[in-house]
Amino acid sequence: MTSNSLIRIAAALIILMEAASPVHAASCADSIGRVQAQLDAAIEKNAGAHGWRPESLDALRSHQPTPRSLAQAEGPSGAHLLLALDALDRARAADRSSDIAGCRRELSEATLLLRKRSQ
């Protein structure tokens, strides 16, 4: 092989590796989904742990609860869950702007808050 051929092969490999980098971005979206599922399960568990409570005004108006509204309804015991939801929102924003490092950092924060909540 000539040196020109090797240079072309190396350039093609670099281009292919750069083209594959968006695949890594999808892994952040997958991780967001996994952390969201864990967070949803923790919110559901927390909501059922305190027994029956009167319906809120939103419930009386037939508004469907969201993970955030359920965590807010728990008051101080839902504070870690709200902070985890905030971190997940920031992870989604970082993912949309292709900031994979920022996305992973926020996912780590959300996971840490979930662990603290379960202790």
Secondary structure, 3 states (H helix, E strand, C coil): CCHHHHHHHHHHHHHHHHHHHHHHHHHHHHHHHHHHHHHHHHHHHHHHCCCCCCCCHHHHCCCCCCHHHHHHHCHHHHHHHHHHHHHHHHHHHHHHCCCHHHHHHHHHHHHHHHHHHHC
